[in-house]
Amino acid sequence: MLRIPNLLAALLALLIAAGPAQAEDTTRLEVGYMPILPVAQLFVMEGEGWTKEIGLELELTRFSSGPAMVQALASGELDVMYFGIGPAMVARANGVPIKVLAASIREQIGLVARGELAETFAQVDDPSEAIARFTEEQGRKPQIATFPRGSVPDTVMRYWLVERLGVGEEAVEIVAMGADRVQQALLAGAVDGASILEPILTTVQERDDSARVVARADEMLPGQPGAVLAARESVQAEHPEAMRELMALHLRATEVLVEEPERAAPHVREFVGKRLIELDTVEAALRSPSSNYLADPHAILEATRTMHDFQAAQGTLRKRVDLDALFDTDLYDAVAEDHTGS
């Protein structure tokens, strides 16, 4: 009779001993993200449950814009970031020791116009002429909503106006706001257009018969770099295996987004638009010409230099950034090689 309590005590001791060991196998990372399609790899890996399967606990913090995330980084918050290449450069320029490890998407920005502005663009082939005609006929400049200055949508629009059209950014009235407000402003008719990304491009066209995309990123800033996966240098040093596993999941999620958007759509919907967007709309947005998912950081280097030089000239960056120091492609190269060989 005395053996049963002894056996139970032994089992209890084993369970207690196993508890800490299991905890040590779990790595917790504080991840900042924006609820936008360009960082959908994060939504897929979380939705599929892949992170928990390999012992990664991602503590997610939602931000309304890239600049807001830069402020958090400067305050010492966040280990890993899913945000735009523009804010990544701003953070590095401000002395935050981060590395861009992988791309998430490129050429994801589009200029959607509605109402009189959309009609004017439909009548005129030259975008600069369309802007001038609208201004003359309406007695005011077009109001274009976008994310705050320094963000990718804002930078791409300014580059388009200055470098591609030659009309200067003063040709339009730029209205900065967060992601949720951009769509609300468009649908309420409070602005004439927006330099923005999916699923807003698709949603606005579905709900407003007058809305149409009048320019995409390949016209605005060819090869335009978009969102990236970045991390603090200290996190890479302290958790090399966890970062390797995160990179592997990033590649795996990218494949799902490219090859199985219908599988990815429910996971994306959980994070984007507070689940108020129809599933069909999310899937359509994932198939959009503005959803060009990729993971290879080498593929966005050249266009990042173009964007960097423009932002430096604009004064968005406090100082020029050594892009060779900002990018660390070694982890991607190693994981991609293993991924290809598996």
BELHU-V257344 format. One record per backbone hydrogen bond with DSSP energy under -1.0 kcal/mol. CO is the residue of the C=O (numbers start at 1). NH is the residue of the N-H. E is the energy in kcal/mol with one decimal. If there is no record, write none. Layout:
co->CO nh->NH e->E
co->CO nh->NH e->E
This chain:
co->2 nh->6 e->-1.4
co->3 nh->7 e->-2.6
co->4 nh->8 e->-2.8
co->5 nh->9 e->-2.7
co->6 nh->10 e->-2.0
co->7 nh->11 e->-2.5
co->8 nh->12 e->-2.6
co->9 nh->13 e->-2.2
co->10 nh->14 e->-1.9
co->11 nh->15 e->-2.4
co->12 nh->16 e->-2.5
co->13 nh->17 e->-2.2
co->14 nh->18 e->-2.1
co->15 nh->19 e->-1.6
co->18 nh->22 e->-2.2
co->19 nh->23 e->-1.9
co->20 nh->24 e->-2.4
co->21 nh->25 e->-1.0
co->23 nh->26 e->-1.4
co->27 nh->57 e->-3.1
co->29 nh->59 e->-2.9
co->30 nh->79 e->-3.2
co->30 nh->80 e->-2.3
co->31 nh->61 e->-2.7
co->32 nh->82 e->-2.5
co->33 nh->63 e->-2.4
co->34 nh->36 e->-2.4
co->36 nh->39 e->-1.5
co->37 nh->40 e->-2.2
co->39 nh->42 e->-1.4
co->40 nh->44 e->-2.3
co->41 nh->45 e->-2.4
co->42 nh->46 e->-1.9
co->43 nh->47 e->-2.5
co->44 nh->48 e->-2.6
co->45 nh->50 e->-1.4
co->49 nh->53 e->-1.6
co->50 nh->54 e->-1.3
co->51 nh->56 e->-3.0
co->52 nh->55 e->-1.2
co->55 nh->27 e->-2.6
co->57 nh->29 e->-2.5
co->59 nh->31 e->-2.3
co->61 nh->33 e->-2.2
co->64 nh->179 e->-1.1
co->65 nh->69 e->-1.2
co->66 nh->70 e->-2.0
co->67 nh->71 e->-1.8
co->68 nh->72 e->-1.5
co->69 nh->73 e->-2.4
co->70 nh->74 e->-2.4
co->71 nh->75 e->-1.1
co->72 nh->77 e->-2.4
co->73 nh->76 e->-1.8
co->79 nh->232 e->-2.3
co->80 nh->32 e->-2.6
co->81 nh->230 e->-2.7
co->83 nh->228 e->-3.1
co->84 nh->88 e->-1.7
co->85 nh->89 e->-2.1
co->86 nh->90 e->-2.2
co->87 nh->91 e->-2.8
co->88 nh->92 e->-2.1
co->89 nh->93 e->-2.6
co->90 nh->94 e->-1.6
co->91 nh->96 e->-2.5
co->92 nh->95 e->-1.6
co->96 nh->98 e->-1.9
co->97 nh->233 e->-2.6
co->99 nh->231 e->-2.1
co->100 nh->328 e->-2.5
co->102 nh->229 e->-2.6
co->104 nh->294 e->-1.2
co->105 nh->226 e->-1.4
co->109 nh->217 e->-1.6
co->110 nh->196 e->-2.6
co->111 nh->214 e->-2.8
co->111 nh->215 e->-1.0
co->112 nh->194 e->-2.3
co->113 nh->212 e->-2.3
co->114 nh->117 e->-1.1
co->115 nh->119 e->-2.0
co->116 nh->120 e->-2.3
co->117 nh->121 e->-2.3
co->118 nh->122 e->-1.8
co->119 nh->123 e->-1.0
co->120 nh->124 e->-1.1
co->126 nh->130 e->-2.1
co->127 nh->131 e->-2.3
co->128 nh->132 e->-2.0
co->129 nh->133 e->-2.8
co->130 nh->134 e->-2.4
co->131 nh->135 e->-2.2
co->132 nh->136 e->-2.1
co->133 nh->137 e->-2.9
co->134 nh->138 e->-2.9
co->135 nh->139 e->-1.2
co->142 nh->173 e->-3.0
co->143 nh->192 e->-2.0
co->143 nh->193 e->-1.4
co->144 nh->175 e->-2.9
co->145 nh->195 e->-2.1
co->146 nh->177 e->-2.3
co->148 nh->151 e->-2.0
co->151 nh->155 e->-2.4
co->152 nh->156 e->-2.8
co->153 nh->157 e->-1.8
co->154 nh->158 e->-2.3
co->155 nh->159 e->-2.6
co->156 nh->160 e->-2.3
co->157 nh->161 e->-2.4
co->158 nh->162 e->-2.5
co->159 nh->163 e->-2.7
co->159 nh->164 e->-1.3
co->160 nh->165 e->-2.6
co->161 nh->167 e->-1.8
co->161 nh->168 e->-1.6
co->168 nh->171 e->-1.7
co->169 nh->172 e->-1.2
co->173 nh->144 e->-2.8
co->175 nh->146 e->-2.0
co->178 nh->182 e->-1.7
co->179 nh->183 e->-1.3
co->180 nh->184 e->-1.5
co->181 nh->185 e->-2.9
co->182 nh->186 e->-2.1
co->183 nh->187 e->-2.5
co->184 nh->188 e->-1.8
co->185 nh->190 e->-2.2
co->186 nh->189 e->-1.1
co->192 nh->114 e->-2.5
co->193 nh->145 e->-2.7
co->194 nh->112 e->-2.4
co->196 nh->110 e->-2.9
co->198 nh->37 e->-1.0
co->199 nh->203 e->-3.1
co->200 nh->204 e->-2.6
co->201 nh->205 e->-1.4
co->202 nh->206 e->-1.9
co->203 nh->207 e->-1.8
co->204 nh->208 e->-2.1
co->208 nh->211 e->-1.6
co->212 nh->113 e->-2.9
co->215 nh->111 e->-3.3
co->216 nh->219 e->-2.0
co->216 nh->220 e->-1.8
co->217 nh->221 e->-3.0
co->221 nh->224 e->-2.0
co->224 nh->107 e->-3.0
co->226 nh->85 e->-2.0
co->227 nh->104 e->-2.1
co->227 nh->105 e->-1.1
co->228 nh->83 e->-1.3
co->229 nh->101 e->-2.9
co->229 nh->102 e->-1.6
co->230 nh->81 e->-3.0
co->231 nh->99 e->-2.7
co->232 nh->236 e->-1.7
co->233 nh->237 e->-1.9
co->234 nh->238 e->-2.3
co->235 nh->239 e->-2.6
co->239 nh->243 e->-2.3
co->240 nh->244 e->-1.8
co->241 nh->245 e->-2.2
co->242 nh->246 e->-2.4
co->243 nh->247 e->-2.3
co->244 nh->248 e->-2.0
co->245 nh->249 e->-2.0
co->246 nh->250 e->-2.1
co->247 nh->251 e->-2.2
co->248 nh->252 e->-2.1
co->249 nh->253 e->-2.9
co->250 nh->254 e->-2.0
co->251 nh->255 e->-1.8
co->252 nh->256 e->-1.6
co->253 nh->257 e->-2.3
co->254 nh->258 e->-2.1
co->255 nh->259 e->-2.9
co->256 nh->260 e->-2.9
co->260 nh->263 e->-1.2
co->260 nh->264 e->-1.7
co->261 nh->265 e->-2.2
co->264 nh->268 e->-2.2
co->265 nh->269 e->-2.6
co->266 nh->270 e->-1.1
co->268 nh->271 e->-1.2
co->268 nh->272 e->-2.3
co->273 nh->276 e->-2.5
co->278 nh->282 e->-1.9
co->279 nh->283 e->-2.5
co->280 nh->284 e->-2.3
co->281 nh->285 e->-2.3
co->282 nh->286 e->-2.1
co->283 nh->287 e->-1.2
co->288 nh->291 e->-1.9
co->292 nh->106 e->-1.5
co->295 nh->103 e->-2.2
co->297 nh->300 e->-1.2
co->300 nh->304 e->-1.9
co->301 nh->305 e->-1.9
co->302 nh->306 e->-1.6
co->303 nh->307 e->-2.5
co->304 nh->308 e->-3.1
co->305 nh->309 e->-2.6
co->306 nh->310 e->-1.8
co->307 nh->311 e->-2.8
co->308 nh->312 e->-2.6
co->309 nh->313 e->-2.0
co->310 nh->314 e->-2.0
co->311 nh->316 e->-1.9
co->321 nh->323 e->-1.2
co->322 nh->326 e->-1.9
co->323 nh->327 e->-2.6
co->326 nh->100 e->-3.0
co->329 nh->333 e->-2.8
co->330 nh->334 e->-2.4
co->331 nh->335 e->-2.5
co->332 nh->336 e->-3.3
co->333 nh->337 e->-1.8
co->334 nh->338 e->-1.8
co->335 nh->339 e->-2.8
co->336 nh->340 e->-2.6
co->337 nh->341 e->-1.8
co->338 nh->342 e->-1.2
